[in-house]
Every structure is written in C-alpha cells, then in structure tokens.
Amino acid sequence: MASEVKVAFRKEMGLAKSAIRNGELADAKGHLERAHILGQRWYTAHMISHYHMLRVAMIESDWPEVRGQIIRLIGAGPFHLVGWLPVGNTGGADVSPTLPMQIPLDLRPYFEGYSLRNGMLIRGLMVLLTALSYLVFYKA
C-alpha cells in the first residue's frame, strides 16, 4: 500500500506544480493540501509539500502563511522523530499543526491499516540512541 500512497502523492504534487505554473494558485493549494495528507508520514514528502506551500504563499504575498510554513518546515523534524503526525491535517497555517482532521473520502483507502503507532518503537530507539550518542561524545 505504501507505494500506492506515494504514487498518489506524486500525482497531487504534479497537479499542484502545474497549477502553480499556470497561475492557478487556489487549485495549487488544494492539491498541496491533499499531497500533505498523503505524504505526511514520510519526512521528505512532508517537507516537499510544506516547501511548495511556502512558495505559493510567497507568490501571493500571504505573510501569515509564509510565517506558518517556515514554522512547519522547522518543526516537522522533531514531530517526525517522536511520531506525532496528526492524520488528515491539511498543513496550512490556518489550522493547528497538531490537529487531526477528517481524511477526504477519496483518500481514505490509502490509510487502511495505517496507524501512528507503527514505527513508534523504532522512533523511540532512535531518540534513545541519539541521546546516548550525545552523552558519550559530549563527555569525550
């Protein structure tokens, strides 16, 4: 299923980029929100969607959105590390970055069997190893 989700993410990103090139920024935002919903569970895809949201906000001179996207680009790393990803969140600065939202009906099949708990053990180990590495090398 993961490969199907990634294909859908790439499709939405392609539609968003095409809309940006054509000056159809409202359409671009809609596709970017859908891409964000689909790609949020993978760090790189998540960052790509926020980067393009930032681009659109800059084109529109929407400074609150620019600020919000910069905050999201910076804050997404720690959220990913601990696995705090609010499913369905559209990623715009007009919604809380921690608010889970309803997934659009046509995107729901991509989330069958998906759980935020998947990978939590691995993320916890990564945090622990990072902390231990810091303690070992900081004291060295």
N, CA, C and O of each residue as an XYZ file, in Angstrom:
560
protein
N       0.817     -1.207      0.000
C       0.000      0.000      0.000
C       0.855      1.263      0.000
O       0.451      2.274     -0.575
N       2.016      1.226      0.627
C       2.850      2.420      0.710
C       3.203      2.950     -0.672
O       3.218      4.163     -0.882
N       3.489      2.056     -1.619
C       3.848      2.522     -2.960
C       2.657      3.208     -3.633
O       2.845      4.173     -4.373
N       1.446      2.728     -3.389
C       0.260      3.361     -3.950
C       0.066      4.765     -3.383
O      -0.316      5.687     -4.104
N       0.329      4.917     -2.102
C       0.207      6.232     -1.463
C       1.237      7.181     -2.060
O       0.929      8.343     -2.326
N       2.446      6.701     -2.269
C       3.494      7.553     -2.836
C       3.167      7.957     -4.269
O       3.468      9.079     -4.676
N       2.565      7.072     -5.027
C       2.137      7.409     -6.392
C       1.075      8.498     -6.337
O       1.133      9.458     -7.105
N       0.111      8.358     -5.443
C      -0.944      9.363     -5.291
C      -0.346     10.698     -4.848
O      -0.775     11.755     -5.311
N       0.651     10.651     -3.943
C       1.329     11.874     -3.503
C       1.990     12.568     -4.697
O       1.831     13.774     -4.888
N       2.729     11.798     -5.496
C       3.412     12.381     -6.660
C       2.412     12.966     -7.660
O       2.680     13.993     -8.283
N       1.258     12.309     -7.809
C       0.224     12.829     -8.708
C      -0.276     14.189     -8.214
O      -0.371     15.140     -8.990
N      -0.593     14.273     -6.927
C      -1.074     15.542     -6.365
C      -0.008     16.630     -6.472
O      -0.321     17.782     -6.773
N       1.252     16.265     -6.226
C       2.330     17.254     -6.348
C       2.477     17.726     -7.794
O       2.701     18.911     -8.042
N       2.353     16.804     -8.742
C       2.422     17.187    -10.153
C       1.305     18.138    -10.536
O       1.536     19.121    -11.241
N       0.095     17.853    -10.074
C      -1.038     18.734    -10.341
C      -0.833     20.103     -9.692
O      -1.182     21.131    -10.271
N      -0.263     20.106     -8.483
C      -0.003     21.366     -7.787
C       1.034     22.201     -8.541
O       0.845     23.402     -8.734
N       2.112     21.572     -8.962
C       3.164     22.300     -9.696
C       2.640     22.853    -11.011
O       2.978     23.973    -11.395
N       1.820     22.077    -11.701
C       1.219     22.536    -12.952
C       0.320     23.740    -12.690
O       0.348     24.714    -13.443
N      -0.471     23.676    -11.632
C      -1.358     24.792    -11.283
C      -0.546     26.038    -10.927
O      -0.929     27.152    -11.286
N       0.567     25.854    -10.228
C       1.423     27.000     -9.887
C       1.955     27.634    -11.167
O       1.912     28.855    -11.317
N       2.457     26.812    -12.094
C       2.983     27.340    -13.364
C       1.917     28.105    -14.136
O       2.220     29.087    -14.813
N       0.665     27.653    -14.035
C      -0.433     28.295    -14.762
C      -1.081     29.434    -13.980
O      -2.061     30.020    -14.439
N      -0.548     29.749    -12.811
C      -1.083     30.838    -12.009
C      -2.393     30.507    -11.322
O      -3.080     31.408    -10.840
N      -2.752     29.241    -11.265
C      -3.992     28.802    -10.617
C      -3.680     28.433     -9.165
O      -3.671     27.260     -8.794
N      -3.429     29.446     -8.368
C      -2.917     29.214     -7.022
C      -3.932     28.582     -6.080
O      -3.552     27.826     -5.186
N      -5.216     28.877     -6.261
C      -6.230     28.234     -5.408
C      -6.257     26.726     -5.678
O      -6.356     25.929     -4.745
N      -6.168     26.339     -6.945
C      -6.102     24.914     -7.282
C      -4.826     24.293     -6.724
O      -4.840     23.179     -6.200
N      -3.729     25.028     -6.845
C      -2.448     24.528     -6.337
C      -2.547     24.243     -4.841
O      -2.072     23.209     -4.371
N      -3.160     25.157     -4.095
C      -3.297     24.956     -2.648
C      -4.088     23.695     -2.336
O      -3.726     22.935     -1.438
N      -5.159     23.475     -3.071
C      -5.968     22.282     -2.846
C      -5.167     21.008     -3.081
O      -5.254     20.061     -2.299
N      -4.392     20.987     -4.155
C      -3.572     19.805     -4.443
C      -2.451     19.653     -3.420
O      -2.094     18.533     -3.053
N      -1.900     20.765     -2.961
C      -0.837     20.690     -1.945
C      -1.384     20.172     -0.619
O      -0.707     19.415      0.077
N      -2.594     20.571     -0.268
C      -3.199     20.054      0.961
C      -3.410     18.545      0.864
O      -3.159     17.814      1.822
N      -3.872     18.086     -0.296
C      -4.068     16.653     -0.496
C      -2.730     15.917     -0.474
O      -2.622     14.825      0.083
N      -1.711     16.527     -1.087
C      -0.369     15.929     -1.067
C       0.145     15.856      0.365
O       0.776     14.871      0.749
N      -0.116     16.884      1.150
C       0.318     16.898      2.546
C      -0.332     15.755      3.320
O       0.335     15.051      4.078
N      -1.624     15.576      3.126
C      -2.328     14.493      3.813
C      -1.703     13.151      3.458
O      -1.480     12.313      4.331
N      -1.420     12.952      2.169
C      -0.868     11.677      1.702
C       0.586     11.479      2.112
O       0.983     10.370      2.470
N       1.381     12.540      2.064
C       2.820     12.403      2.264
C       3.323     12.658      3.658
O       4.515     12.511      3.928
N       2.440     13.034      4.540
C       2.850     13.452      5.879
C       3.622     12.382      6.648
O       4.468     12.723      7.475
N       3.361     11.119      6.402
C       4.029     10.081      7.194
C       5.484      9.858      6.783
O       6.219      9.164      7.486
N       5.913     10.434      5.653
C       7.315     10.335      5.215
C       7.929     11.723      5.285
O       7.394     12.674      4.715
N       9.036     11.839      5.975
C       9.645     13.143      6.251
C       9.901     13.948      4.974
O       9.526     15.118      4.899
N      10.530     13.337      3.977
C      10.877     14.088      2.765
C       9.619     14.563      2.043
O       9.544     15.723      1.637
N       8.647     13.697      1.879
C       7.397     14.088      1.219
C       6.704     15.198      2.006
O       6.155     16.134      1.424
N       6.734     15.085      3.312
C       6.132     16.094      4.181
C       6.797     17.455      3.953
O       6.118     18.473      3.821
N       8.127     17.458      3.909
C       8.860     18.704      3.706
C       8.601     19.288      2.316
O       8.490     20.504      2.156
N       8.506     18.418      1.321
C       8.242     18.881     -0.043
C       6.895     19.596     -0.105
O       6.787     20.656     -0.722
N       5.878     19.033      0.523
C       4.560     19.678      0.482
C       4.603     21.036      1.183
O       4.027     22.004      0.686
N       5.275     21.117      2.325
C       5.371     22.419      3.018
C       6.204     23.420      2.226
O       5.876     24.606      2.202
N       7.268     22.969      1.582
C       8.096     23.872      0.772
C       7.249     24.510     -0.338
O       7.330     25.715     -0.574
N       6.448     23.697     -1.007
C       5.631     24.247     -2.093
C       4.491     25.108     -1.560
O       4.068     26.049     -2.231
N       3.988     24.801     -0.365
C       3.008     25.688      0.264
C       3.656     27.040      0.555
O       3.026     28.085      0.389
N       4.901     27.014      0.985
C       5.648     28.251      1.228
C       5.809     29.036     -0.070
O       5.624     30.253     -0.082
N       6.148     28.362     -1.149
C       6.299     29.030     -2.452
C       5.018     29.745     -2.857
O       5.050     30.901     -3.278
N       3.884     29.048     -2.727
C       2.598     29.650     -3.096
C       2.314     30.860     -2.210
O       1.882     31.903     -2.701
N       2.551     30.724     -0.924
C       2.312     31.840     -0.002
C       3.185     33.041     -0.365
O       2.733     34.182     -0.271
N       4.426     32.798     -0.777
C       5.306     33.901     -1.166
C       4.829     34.556     -2.461
O       4.884     35.779     -2.591
N       4.364     33.761     -3.410
C       3.823     34.318     -4.651
C       2.634     35.219     -4.344
O       2.485     36.283     -4.945
N       1.795     34.796     -3.416
C       0.600     35.561     -3.048
C       0.886     36.685     -2.047
O      -0.007     37.469     -1.725
N       2.113     36.765     -1.559
C       2.482     37.719     -0.505
C       1.588     37.553      0.721
O       1.181     38.531      1.349
N       1.294     36.307      1.045
C       0.480     35.965      2.206
C       1.442     35.720      3.371
O       1.832     34.584      3.640
N       1.817     36.799      4.053
C       2.888     36.721      5.056
C       2.549     35.870      6.270
O       3.440     35.197      6.789
N       1.303     35.863      6.752
C       0.993     34.916      7.846
C       1.197     33.458      7.414
O       1.673     32.636      8.197
N       0.835     33.143      6.167
C       1.030     31.780      5.668
C       2.523     31.483      5.488
O       2.975     30.375      5.779
N       3.285     32.473      5.009
C       4.738     32.295      4.872
C       5.328     31.955      6.235
O       6.078     30.989      6.376
N       4.981     32.759      7.235
C       5.476     32.521      8.595
C       5.077     31.127      9.088
O       5.894     30.403      9.657
N       3.829     30.767      8.866
C       3.339     29.461      9.306
C       4.059     28.317      8.625
O       4.357     27.306      9.262
N       4.342     28.458      7.341
C       5.046     27.387      6.621
C       6.497     27.278      7.053
O       7.039     26.175      7.119
N       7.131     28.395      7.345
C       8.512     28.344      7.853
C       8.540     27.618      9.197
O       9.413     26.786      9.444
N       7.582     27.938     10.059
C       7.489     27.265     11.361
C       7.280     25.761     11.163
O       7.883     24.952     11.868
N       6.435     25.391     10.215
C       6.179     23.975      9.964
C       7.398     23.268      9.378
O       7.665     22.113      9.707
N       8.131     23.954      8.517
C       9.345     23.355      7.958
C      10.382     23.090      9.054
O      11.088     22.082      9.017
N      10.469     23.991     10.017
C      11.415     23.823     11.123
C      10.896     22.778     12.122
O      11.658     21.940     12.603
N       9.614     22.835     12.423
C       9.052     21.990     13.478
C       8.754     20.560     13.090
O       8.588     19.708     13.963
N       8.683     20.277     11.805
C       8.285     18.925     11.384
C       9.310     17.864     11.772
O       8.936     16.721     12.031
N      10.580     18.213     11.816
C      11.613     17.238     12.169
C      11.379     16.597     13.527
O      11.288     15.374     13.623
N      11.278     17.404     14.582
C      11.021     16.812     15.904
C       9.697     16.048     15.963
O       9.609     15.020     16.634
N       8.671     16.539     15.270
C       7.388     15.834     15.261
C       7.541     14.462     14.621
O       6.987     13.476     15.106
N       8.302     14.405     13.523
C       8.534     13.115     12.866
C       9.329     12.176     13.767
O       9.044     10.980     13.839
N      10.301     12.713     14.435
C      11.167     11.893     15.279
C      10.369     11.164     16.355
O      10.634      9.998     16.648
N       9.405     11.842     16.935
C       8.608     11.226     18.002
C       7.313     10.609     17.487
O       6.559     10.020     18.261
N       7.046     10.739     16.183
C       5.866     10.104     15.603
C       4.563     10.846     15.825
O       3.490     10.252     15.721
N       4.638     12.134     16.130
C       3.435     12.921     16.373
C       2.991     13.544     15.056
O       3.381     14.665     14.730
N       2.172     12.814     14.299
C       1.702     13.257     12.997
C       0.181     13.198     12.976
O      -0.391     12.111     12.897
N      -0.480     14.344     13.045
C      -1.942     14.335     13.073
C      -2.532     13.944     11.717
O      -2.499     14.730     10.770
N      -3.060     12.757     11.632
C      -3.588     12.218     10.385
C      -4.677     13.129      9.828
O      -5.543     13.604     10.563
N      -4.618     13.364      8.527
C      -5.617     14.165      7.845
C      -5.353     15.650      7.848
O      -6.033     16.394      7.142
N      -4.381     16.107      8.625
C      -4.086     17.536      8.701
C      -3.671     18.054      7.329
O      -2.840     17.445      6.655
N      -4.250     19.181      6.919
C      -4.021     19.714      5.581
C      -2.738     20.525      5.451
O      -2.315     20.815      4.332
N      -2.105     20.901      6.565
C      -0.789     21.519      6.517
C      -0.738     23.020      6.334
O       0.350     23.594      6.342
N      -1.869     23.675      6.171
C      -1.868     25.129      6.013
C      -1.702     25.828      7.351
O      -1.969     25.254      8.406
N      -1.261     27.069      7.291
C      -1.055     27.843      8.513
C      -2.379     28.249      9.162
O      -2.393     28.749     10.287
N      -3.484     28.036      8.457
C      -4.790     28.391      9.010
C      -5.356     27.314      9.929
O      -6.438     27.479     10.491
N      -4.615     26.194     10.084
C      -5.033     25.141     11.012
C      -3.868     24.794     11.926
O      -2.706     24.942     11.548
N      -4.183     24.337     13.118
C      -3.148     23.935     14.064
C      -2.337     22.785     13.476
O      -2.911     21.852     12.914
N      -1.001     22.838     13.597
C      -0.191     21.743     13.063
C      -0.349     20.435     13.835
O       0.150     19.397     13.400
N      -1.028     20.472     14.960
C      -1.216     19.265     15.760
C      -2.650     18.733     15.706
O      -2.995     17.808     16.441
N      -3.483     19.313     14.843
C      -4.899     18.963     14.782
C      -5.163     17.836     13.780
O      -4.971     18.028     12.579
N      -5.603     16.658     14.256
C      -6.041     15.628     13.310
C      -7.320     16.107     12.620
O      -8.147     16.779     13.237
N      -7.479     15.765     11.357
C      -8.645     16.206     10.595
C      -9.240     15.024      9.832
O      -8.599     13.986      9.667
N     -10.459     15.200      9.379
C     -11.114     14.167      8.579
C     -10.357     14.004      7.264
O     -10.003     14.988      6.616
N     -10.116     12.776      6.884
C      -9.467     12.489      5.613
C     -10.550     12.509      4.534
O     -11.606     11.903      4.715
N     -10.301     13.206      3.400
C     -11.292     13.201      2.320
C     -11.645     11.758      1.919
O     -10.792     10.871      1.929
N     -12.894     11.553      1.576
C     -13.387     10.207      1.270
C     -12.542      9.476      0.233
O     -12.266      8.286      0.385
N     -12.126     10.187     -0.829
C     -11.380      9.510     -1.890
C      -9.957      9.158     -1.481
O      -9.307      8.350     -2.145
N      -9.460      9.756     -0.390
C      -8.109      9.439      0.081
C      -8.112      8.373      1.186
O      -7.062      7.818      1.510
N      -9.257      8.094      1.750
C      -9.339      7.145      2.870
C      -8.785      5.752      2.562
O      -8.166      5.146      3.437
N      -8.984      5.223      1.353
C      -8.426      3.887      1.085
C      -6.900      3.821      1.269
O      -6.360      2.754      1.560
N      -6.213      4.946      1.103
C      -4.759      4.959      1.270
C      -4.333      4.833      2.732
O      -3.156      4.627      3.030
N      -5.297      4.959      3.634
C      -4.987      4.913      5.060
C      -5.495      3.648      5.740
O      -5.399      3.521      6.960
N      -6.031      2.718      4.968
C      -6.499      1.464      5.558
C      -5.313      0.722      6.163
O      -4.307      0.485      5.495
N      -5.445      0.364      7.420
C      -4.380     -0.352      8.112
C      -3.260      0.524      8.625
O      -2.331      0.026      9.260
N      -3.328      1.838      8.360
C      -2.269      2.737      8.827
C      -2.525      3.121     10.276
O      -3.658      3.408     10.663
N      -1.476      3.124     11.063
C      -1.580      3.501     12.467
C      -0.366      4.337     12.845
O       0.759      4.040     12.443
N      -0.607      5.376     13.614
C       0.512      6.191     14.091
C       1.449      5.390     14.978
O       2.626      5.727     15.109
N       0.933      4.335     15.585
C       1.759      3.530     16.487
C       2.815      2.727     15.723
O       3.844      2.342     16.278
N       2.533      2.478     14.410
C       3.526      1.768     13.613
C       4.812      2.586     13.596
O       4.794      3.774     13.275
N       5.876      1.977     13.926
C       7.160      2.663     13.895
C       7.518      3.417     15.159
O       8.617      3.963     15.258
N       6.611      3.460     16.135
C       6.906      4.200     17.359
C       8.090      3.591     18.116
O       8.905      4.327     18.673
N       8.195      2.271     18.143
C       9.319      1.629     18.818
C      10.631      2.025     18.159
O      11.603      2.348     18.841
N      10.658      2.000     16.840
C      11.877      2.380     16.116
C      12.214      3.843     16.390
O      13.377      4.179     16.614
N      11.207      4.713     16.373
C      11.463      6.128     16.656
C      11.982      6.310     18.079
O      12.887      7.110     18.317
N      11.408      5.569     19.021
C      11.865      5.652     20.403
C      13.318      5.228     20.533
O      14.095      5.858     21.250
N      13.681      4.158     19.839
C      15.075      3.713     19.856
C      15.997      4.755     19.228
O      17.113      4.971     19.702
N      15.528      5.395     18.166
C      16.339      6.437     17.526
C      16.588      7.600     18.486
O      17.702      8.117     18.569
N      15.552      8.002     19.203
C      15.703      9.088     20.178
C      16.682      8.666     21.265
O      17.563      9.437     21.645
N      16.527      7.440     21.765
C      17.411      6.939     22.811
C      18.864      6.888     22.322
O      19.770      7.333     23.027
N      19.086      6.352     21.129
C      20.448      6.281     20.581
C      21.036      7.664     20.347
O      22.225      7.882     20.580
N      20.220      8.590     19.892
C      20.690      9.966     19.702
C      21.105     10.575     21.031
O      22.158     11.205     21.130
N      20.273     10.388     22.055
C      20.600     10.926     23.379
C      21.862     10.285     23.939
O      22.720     10.977     24.486
N      21.980      8.963     23.806
C      23.175      8.272     24.286
C      24.427      8.719     23.548
O      25.480      8.920     24.154
N      24.305      8.874     22.230
C      25.438      9.352     21.422
C      25.876     10.739     21.878
O      27.068     11.024     21.996
N      24.904     11.580     22.128
C      25.214     12.923     22.586
C      25.972     12.860     23.922
O      26.984     13.537     24.105
N      25.468     12.043     24.840
C      26.119     11.932     26.145
C      27.530     11.363     26.033
O      28.447     11.833     26.707
N      27.706     10.353     25.184
C      29.035      9.724     25.030
C      30.008     10.702     24.371
O      31.125     10.885     24.856
N      29.593     11.329     23.274
C      30.514     12.193     22.536
C      30.658     13.559     23.166
O      31.696     14.200     23.000
N      29.657     14.024     23.880
C      29.740     15.321     24.539
C      30.744     15.247     25.685
O      31.492     16.195     25.924
N      30.759     14.137     26.379
C      31.667     13.970     27.515
C      33.078     13.657     27.048
O      34.032     13.837     27.805
N      33.226     13.191     25.816
C      34.547     12.803     25.297
C      35.449     13.981     25.061
O      36.588     13.810     24.627
